[in-house]
Amino acid sequence: MNKLKYFALAVAAGATFAAASGEAAAQVSVDIGAAPECPYGYYDYAPYSCAPYGYYGPEWFVGGLFIGAGPWFHGPAGFRGHVDSRFDARRGFQGPFPGHGERPEPSMHLDHMNGFRGNEMHDGFGHGGGEVGHGGGEGHGGGERR
C-alpha cells in the first residue's frame, strides 16, 4: 500500500509541475479506489475476474480472507496452492460467478473447505504445475456447498 501512496504522490507532483509550466501537452488521470470485491478471490490470470467458490483450495485463504493472486500477489516465495480447474471459465465453466461486492456465505468456511478436490497446483501468477496425483479431483466438485 505504501508503494501506491508514493506513486499517487509522484503523479500528483508531476501534474502540479506540468500545470505550473503552462505547456503541458499530455494529461494524466489517476483513479485510486478500492479494488473490486471478490468474495472467493480472483483468477490468477488476466483479466483476473472473480473466481467462483470452489476454484481455490483452503491454503489460499487466511482467516477466511483470500490472500491473493495475479500481479499483486506477494505470498511466500515458492507458494503453490490447489485449484479445481473445472471452475475455470477458460476451460468451459459456465456456472454462477460472484457478483460485484458480493460477500462470502458465512456457512462456507473458506480456509476449511471440507471435501475440496483440487486437480492442479498454481503459484498465484497463472502458472499451473500439472495435475495433482492420486485422485486429486476425480469427479468431485470444489468446496463443500451447504
C-alpha positions in Angstrom: 0.0 0.0 0.0 2.9 2.4 0.7 4.1 2.0 -2.9 0.6 3.0 -4.1 0.7 6.1 -1.9 4.1 7.1 -3.2 3.0 6.5 -6.8 0.0 8.7 -6.3 2.1 11.5 -4.7 4.6 11.3 -7.6 1.7 11.6 -10.1 0.2 14.5 -8.2 3.5 16.3 -8.0 4.2 15.7 -11.7 0.7 17.0 -12.6 1.2 20.1 -10.4 4.6 20.8 -12.1 3.1 20.3 -15.6 0.2 22.6 -14.8 2.6 25.3 -13.4 4.7 25.2 -16.5 1.7 26.1 -18.7 2.9 24.0 -21.6 1.6 20.5 -20.7 0.9 18.6 -23.8 -0.3 15.4 -22.1 -2.9 14.9 -19.5 -2.6 12.3 -16.7 -5.5 10.9 -14.8 -5.2 8.6 -11.8 -8.2 6.8 -10.2 -7.3 5.4 -6.8 -10.0 3.5 -5.1 -10.9 0.2 -3.6 -10.3 -2.9 -5.6 -13.4 -4.8 -6.7 -14.6 -7.1 -4.0 -14.4 -10.8 -5.0 -15.5 -13.0 -2.1 -13.8 -16.1 -3.3 -10.8 -14.5 -5.0 -9.7 -13.6 -8.5 -8.4 -15.9 -11.1 -4.7 -16.0 -11.2 -4.5 -14.8 -14.9 -5.7 -11.7 -16.7 -8.3 -10.3 -16.8 -8.5 -11.6 -13.1 -12.3 -11.5 -12.9 -13.8 -13.1 -9.8 -13.4 -16.9 -9.3 -16.4 -18.8 -8.0 -16.5 -20.7 -4.7 -14.6 -24.0 -5.1 -11.9 -22.8 -7.5 -9.3 -22.2 -4.8 -8.3 -24.6 -2.0 -8.1 -23.7 1.6 -4.4 -22.8 1.5 -5.3 -19.6 -0.5 -7.2 -18.2 2.5 -6.1 -16.9 5.9 -8.8 -16.5 8.5 -11.4 -16.7 5.7 -9.8 -13.9 3.7 -8.3 -14.5 0.2 -4.6 -13.9 0.2 -4.3 -13.0 -3.4 -3.5 -14.0 -7.0 -2.3 -12.1 -10.0 0.3 -9.4 -10.4 -0.4 -8.0 -6.9 0.2 -11.4 -5.2 3.1 -11.2 -2.7 2.7 -14.6 -1.0 5.6 -16.5 0.3 8.4 -17.4 -2.1 7.7 -20.7 -3.8 4.0 -20.6 -2.9 1.8 -23.2 -4.7 -1.8 -24.0 -3.9 -4.5 -26.3 -5.1 -7.1 -25.1 -7.6 -10.0 -27.0 -9.2 -9.7 -26.2 -12.9 -13.3 -27.3 -13.6 -14.3 -23.9 -12.1 -12.2 -22.1 -14.7 -14.0 -20.0 -17.3 -11.2 -20.7 -19.8 -12.0 -24.4 -19.5 -15.7 -24.1 -20.1 -17.1 -23.4 -16.6 -20.5 -21.6 -17.1 -21.9 -21.8 -13.6 -22.6 -18.9 -11.3 -19.8 -16.3 -10.6 -19.9 -13.9 -7.6 -21.4 -10.5 -8.3 -19.6 -7.2 -7.7 -19.5 -6.5 -4.0 -20.9 -9.9 -3.0 -19.7 -11.3 0.3 -18.8 -14.9 1.2 -21.5 -17.0 2.6 -20.9 -17.4 6.4 -21.6 -21.1 6.1 -18.8 -21.5 3.6 -15.6 -21.7 5.6 -13.1 -20.6 3.0 -10.0 -21.7 4.9 -11.5 -25.1 5.9 -13.2 -26.3 2.8 -14.3 -29.8 3.7 -14.2 -32.1 0.7 -12.2 -29.8 -1.6 -10.8 -31.8 -4.5 -8.2 -29.7 -6.4 -6.8 -31.1 -9.6 -4.0 -28.6 -10.3 -1.3 -26.7 -8.4 -0.9 -23.0 -9.2 1.6 -20.3 -8.0 -0.8 -17.3 -7.9 0.5 -15.8 -11.2 -1.3 -18.1 -13.6 1.4 -20.7 -13.8 -0.1 -24.2 -13.3 2.0 -27.1 -12.2 0.2 -30.0 -13.7 -2.4 -32.3 -12.2 -2.5 -33.3 -8.6 -1.7 -37.0 -8.3 -3.6 -39.8 -6.6 -7.2 -38.9 -7.5 -6.9 -35.3 -6.5 -10.1 -34.2 -8.3 -11.8 -37.1 -9.9 -15.4 -36.4 -10.4 -15.9 -34.2 -7.4 -16.8 -30.5 -7.2 -15.0 -27.8 -5.5 -15.5 -26.9 -1.8 -18.4 -28.3 0.1 -21.6 -26.4 -0.6 -24.1 -26.1 2.1 
